[in-house]
């Protein structure tokens, strides 16, 4: 069964090692085969991987689109271990990513890594909300 992808005007799509850019009209593509497929909005670069969770996602993404997963796995596991050590509440998400990687389900690992990014954002939001609601110590700033 083919994967159906609808592209907005100007939207990009990665298929294997190729980037496809849609023209000025909506388009529908049917993709058959086993090449990795990622929409532009799901692609991170080294420059946009600016948080620990995004770096984990980038490592998984590189495994998904590349052929050299062994070296990337070592980098990924170092990143995810550091992340879980800093935020132990992420262990269940990290375990799901790990299991998907170890069973070769890299797209599933990528989707779960996206959950890790959202969880990290929720942690940041919660921390900034708490910081903003700290009581005034009366000393002024």
Order of alpha helices (4+ residues) and beta strands (2+ residues): beta-beta-beta-beta-beta-alpha-alpha-alpha-alpha
